[in-house]
Amino acid sequence: MKYLKYISLVLITTLAFQSCKSDKKSKDDMTEIYQCPMQCEGDKTYNEKGSCPICKMDLALVENNSELVEDGGISEESIFNLTSIWHTEEGKAIQLKDLKGKTLVMVMIYTSCKAACPRLVADMRHIESQIPDEKIKNIQFVMVSIDPETDTPEKLKAFAIENLMDDAHWTFLQGSESGVREFANVLSVKYKEISPIDFSHSNIISVFNPQGELKHQQEGLGVDNKETIETILKMTP
């Protein structure tokens, strides 16, 4: 009996050791994959920790990218993690997280633009016109100025009224130079001042879900926005 107990003990110890060794090996063999939480480079990933070469945010583990923060319901890839202060056309100071809970349709423009921006405004108005009335209350159309020095809240308000974009589902934002640049990097929007009153810039309309995660982008002027509208309708209750 003593001999059998000894054999049993040896077998149990051996199996336990092999199990621990196997677990350790599987963990050691796992390759950690990192990605920009804002996906500035699309699906590009990295094998080591570091920062995004575009927006400079710390790279995050891919497996954790979609995990929600328990207290706020915000994932690591949400724009609501940005902490810049913005001013609306009503002069109210907000953060992007204050827009949480609605589908966001966002574009970057400047009010003195005479070329591309009027077309972008027309594209946004056309998208709005395709949304059923019962869904409008759950959507926010956001116009972000790339010229915060000129586009004061007062000027943004006048622009909103002039362009019939003064309803509650329209919001205009003036930020700081650094806040605007950070947000543009997140959206992969390029802009450059070419004169005191003129900028060259990308023409991109971005759609975010109510948790602030980028789901779709439309690039160009006067393009077919069918896919953009379908994306908005699909995620909006």
N, C-alpha and C positions, 0 to 999 in steps of 0.2 A: 504493500500500500504506500509506504514511504517513497518507494522508487517511482511509482506511478504519479504521486503528487509532485515529485521533483521534475519528472518529464513534462507534466502539464505546465508547471511554473516556467520552465525553460521555453516551451512553445509560445506561451502567452507573452513573455518578455520579448522574444524574437519577433513575433508578429507586430507588437506595439512599436518596436524599434524601426521595423521596416515601414510601417505606416507613417511614422513621424518623418522618416527619411524621404518617403515618397512625397509627402505634403510639402516638405522643404524644397525638394527638387522642382515640383510643379510651380511653386511660388517663384523660385529663382529663375525658371525658364520663361516666366511671363514677361512680355515686353510692354512697358508702359508707353502709351501713345498720348501725345499732347497736341492741343489745337487751340488756336485763338478763340476765346469765348464769344467773340463777336463775329467769328468766321470771316475776317477781313480778306483772307485768301481762299475763300470757298472751302473745299474739303481738304485742303492741304494739312498734313499732320507732321509732328516732329517726335523723335524718339527720346528727347531729353528735355528737361525743364528749361525755361527761358522766357523771353518776352516776344510779343508779336512785332515784327519789323515795321508794321504799318501804324497800328494804334498804340503800341508800346505796352499794352496790358500783359500781365503774366499769363503764360500759356496754362491751360487747364487740362486735367486728365479727361480724355474723351468719354470714358465710362461715367464720369460725374457731370458732364456738361448739361444733361437734361434733368438732373436731380433738382427738385425744388427745395428752396429754403423753407423750413417748416413754418417760421413765423410770418413770412411775407408772401409765400407762393411765387417767388421769383427765381428763375434758373440763372446759372452762371453766364448764359449767353444772352441775357436780357439787357436791353438798353437802360432799363430802370436801375441798373447798378451804377450808372454814371451819376456823378454828384454835382455837376455844374448847375449854377443858378441861372434861370431864364426869366425874362419879363414878357408877359403877354401884351397884346394890343390894348388891353384894358389897364395896363400898368401893374398887374399882379405878379409877384415873384413866385415862381414855381420851380420844381425839379421835374425831370421827365417821369419819375415814378408817380407823380400826381395825375398822369394820364392813364394810369393802369385801369384795366377793366373794360376798355373799348378797343375795337379794331382801329389801328392807326394807319392812315394813308399820308405819307410825309414826302415833302419835296423841299429842296433848298433853292431859294431864289434871292433877288434883291429888287427893291421897288423901283429903282431908277433905270432898270434894264429896259432896253427898247427892242431887243432882238429875240433871244431864246425864251426869256421869262414869260412874256405874254403868251407864248405858245404853251408853256408848261401850265400856266394858269388856266388856259382853255382846256388842256388835257384833264386837269383836276376837276374842272367844272363839268366836263363831259362824263367823267367817271361818276361824279355825284349824281348826275341826271339819270344814270342807269340803276341807281339803288332804290329799291322799294321804300315807300314812306315808313313802313313798320320797322325797317332795319336802320334807318338814318340815326335814330337815337342811340344806337350802340356803336356808332362809328365817329371818329374824330379826324377831320382833315386838317393837317398841320403844315403850315408854311414857315420854314425856318430861314431867316435872313443870313446871307453870307457877308453882309455889309452892316455889322452892328453899330458902327460909328454913325452912319447916316440914317439907318432905319430904326429910329426911336419908336417907342410904343405909340406915340402920337401919330407918327408918319404911317406906321403899320395900320393903325385904326382907320386913318383916312383912305389908305389903299384898299382896305377891306370893304369899306362903304362904297367906294368908287366902283369896285369890281363885283358888287352884290355878293360879297362873301362875309357878311356880318351876322349870319345866323349862328346859333349856339354850337353847331357842329363844325364850325371853322375856328381855328386857333392860329394866331401868328406869334412867332417867338423871336425875341432879340436876346442874344447871349453875349458873353464876353468873347474876345478874340480867341482865347485858348479853348473855351467851351465849344465854339463853332468849329474850330479846327479839329478838335477831338471827335466831335459828332460826325463831321465830314469824313474823317478817316474810317470810322466805323461803317459808314455807308459806301465807302470806296468812291466818294464824290471828290473830284479834283477841282480846285478853283484857284485863280491867281488874279491879283489886281494888276490891270494893265494900264490904268490911268486913275486919277482921283475919283472918277465917277463910273468906271467901267471895269468889269471882271470877265475873264473867260472861265467857264465852268462846265462840269458834266451835267447832263440832262437826265436825271434818274428819279423816278417815282418809286418809293419803297413802301411795302405793306408789312405791318407788324401785327401779330396776334395780340389779344388782350393782356398777355403776360410780357409783352415787349420783345418778343423773339421775331427776328426777321424771317419772313416766309416767302417773299416774292419781290422782284425788282423789275421795273419796266424802264428800258433805256431808249432814248431818242425822242424826237418831237413828232407829234401827230401820228404815232404808230398805232397799230391795232391793239386796243386795250382789252380785248375779250378775255384773255387769260388773267389779267389783273382783276377785272370785275368778278370773274368766277372765283378767284382766290378770296376776295373780300366777302362775297356772299356765302362761301362755304364755311368760313370761320366765324361769321357774325350771326348770332341768334336773332 
